[in-house]
Amino acid sequence: MAWIYLVIAGILEVAWAYSMKLSEGFSRPLPAVATIVLMIASFALLSISMRTLPLGTAYTVWTGIGAVGAFAVGIIALGEQASLMRIAAGLLIVAGIVLMKLSSPD
């Protein structure tokens, strides 16, 4: 279950990053409130996953999902640049997440 909580926490991290962008510096109330609620939920699930997963593994996977997910949302939803070098960097992050999972005893 810890891994499921961790993946959901990572997805929520992507959601709060996107809603933060939509909040335009917390000047739009609805996206600003969504950001805070999603942040709390993401941190809560991360903390639950850390009950059994090692700190380094949990935090690295959580931030990795957030980084790659935000990168993908930026390209897909916000029209950000999708250069070969940026895509290669994203793939390296994914490789790191997979290696962390494979090296985890849980």
KEKOLPA-407750 format. One record per atom (N, C-alpha, C): residue in three letters; x, y, z. Coordinates in steps of 0.1 Angstrom, whole numbers, plus 5000, padded with zeros to 4 digits. Layout:
N
AlaXYZ
...
# end
This chain:
106
Met500849885000
Met500050005000
Met500950135000
Ala502050125006
Ala502950245007
Ala503250294993
Trp503550204984
Trp503850254970
Trp502650314963
Ile501550264966
Ile500250324960
Ile500050464965
Tyr500250474978
Tyr500150614985
Tyr501150704979
Leu502350654977
Leu503450734972
Leu503150784957
Val502650694949
Val502350734935
Val501250834935
Ile500250814943
Ile499150904944
Ile499651044949
Ala500451044959
Ala501051164964
Ala501851234953
Gly502551164944
Gly503351224933
Gly502351284923
Ile501251214920
Ile500351264910
Ile499651394916
Leu499351394929
Leu498851514935
Leu499851634935
Glu501151594936
Glu502151704935
Glu502051764921
Val501851684911
Val501751744897
Val500551834897
Ala499451784903
Ala498151864902
Ala498351994910
Trp499051994921
Trp499152124928
Trp500152214921
Ala501152164915
Ala502052254907
Ala501252314895
Tyr500452244889
Tyr499652294878
Tyr498652394883
Ser497952364894
Ser496952464899
Ser497752594904
Met498952574909
Met499652694913
Met499952784901
Lys500352724890
Lys500552794878
Lys499252874874
Leu498152804875
Leu496852864871
Leu496452974881
Ser496952964893
Ser496553064903
Ser497253204900
Glu498153204891
Glu498853334888
Glu499353404900
Gly500253334907
Gly500853394919
Gly499853414931
Phe498953314932
Phe497953314942
Phe496953434941
Ser496853494929
Ser495953604927
Ser494553554923
Arg494353434919
Arg493053374915
Arg492653284927
Pro491553314934
Pro491153234946
Pro490953084944
Leu490253044934
Leu489852904932
Leu491152814930
Pro491952854920
Pro493252774918
Pro494152784930
Ala494152894937
Ala494952914949
Ala494552814960
Val493252804963
Val492652714973
Val492952574968
Ala492752544956
Ala493052404951
Ala494452364953
Thr495352464951
Thr496852434953
Thr497052394967
Ile496552474977
Ile496752444991
Ile496152304995
Val494952274990
Val494252154994
Val495052034988
Leu495452044975
Leu496251944969
Leu497651924975
Met498252034980
Met499552024987
Met499351944999
Ile498351975007
Ile498151905020
Ile497851755018
Ala497051725008
Ala496751585005
Ala498051515000
Ser498851574992
Ser500051514987
Ser501051494998
Phe501251595007
Phe502151575018
Phe501651465028
Ala500351465030
Ala499751365039
Ala500051225034
Leu499851195021
Leu500051065015
Leu501551035015
Leu502351135012
Leu503851115013
Leu504251065027
Ser503751135037
Ser504051105051
Ser503650965055
Ile502450925050
Ile501950785052
Ile502850685046
Ser503250705033
Ser504150615027
Ser505450605034
Met505950715040
Met507250705047
Met507250625060
Arg506050585064
Arg505950495076
Arg506750365073
Thr506750325061
Thr507350195057
Thr508450205047
Leu508450305039
Leu509450325029
Leu510650415034
Pro511850385030
Pro512950465034
Pro512750615029
Leu513250705037
Leu513150845034
Leu513750875020
Gly514950835017
Gly515550865005
Gly514750814993
Thr514250694994
Thr513450634983
Thr512150714981
Ala511450724992
Ala510050794991
Ala510250934986
Tyr511151014991
Tyr511251154987
Tyr511751164973
Thr512651074969
Thr513151084955
Thr512051044945
Val511350944948
Val510250894939
Val509151004938
Trp508851064950
Trp507751164950
Trp508151284942
Thr509351334944
Thr509851454936
Thr510051414922
Gly510451294919
Gly510651254905
Gly509351254897
Ile508351194904
Ile506951184897
Ile506451334895
Gly506651414905
Gly506251554904
Gly507051624893
Ala508351604892
Ala509151674882
Ala508751634868
Val508651504866
Val508351444852
Val506951484849
Gly506051464859
Gly504651494856
Gly504451644853
Ala505051734860
Ala504951874857
Ala505551914844
Phe506651844840
Phe507251864827
Phe506251824816
Ala505651704818
Ala504651664808
Ala503451754807
Val502951794819
Val501751884819
Val502152024812
Gly503352064814
Gly503852184808
Gly503852174793
Ile504252064788
Ile504352044773
Ile502952024768
Ile502151944774
Ile500851904769
Ile499752014771
Ala499652074783
Ala498652164786
Ala499052314784
Leu500352344786
Leu500752484786
Leu501552514773
Gly501852424765
Gly502552454752
Gly504052484754
Glu504652434765
Glu506052454767
Glu506852374757
Gln508152414756
Gln509052354746
Gln509252214749
Ala509352134739
Ala509651984740
Ala510851954732
Ser512052004736
Ser513251974729
Ser513751834732
Leu514651794723
Leu515251654725
Leu515951654739
Met516651754742
Met517451754754
Met516551754767
Arg515451824766
Arg514451824778
Arg513851694779
Ile513451624768
Ile512851494768
Ile513851394774
Ala515151404769
Ala516151314774
Ala516351334790
Ala516351454794
Ala516451484809
Ala515251414816
Gly514051424811
Gly512851364817
Gly513051214818
Leu513551154807
Leu513751014807
Leu514750964817
Leu515751054819
Leu516751014829
Leu516151024843
Ile515251114846
Ile514551114858
Ile513750994860
Val513050954850
Val512250834850
Val513050714853
Ala514250704847
Ala515150594849
Ala515650594864
Gly515850714870
Gly516250724884
Gly515150674893
Ile513850704890
Ile512750654898
Ile512650504897
Val512750454885
Val512750304884
Val513850234892
Leu515050294891
Leu516150234899
Leu515950244914
Met515350354918
Met514950364933
Met513950254937
Lys512950234928
Lys511950134931
Lys512649994932
Leu513449964922
Leu514049834921
Leu515049814933
Ser515649924938
Ser516549904949
Ser515949904963
Ser514649934963
Ser513949944976
Ser513649804981
Pro513949774994
Pro513549645000
Pro512049625001
Asp511249725001
Asp509849715003
Asp509049704990
# end
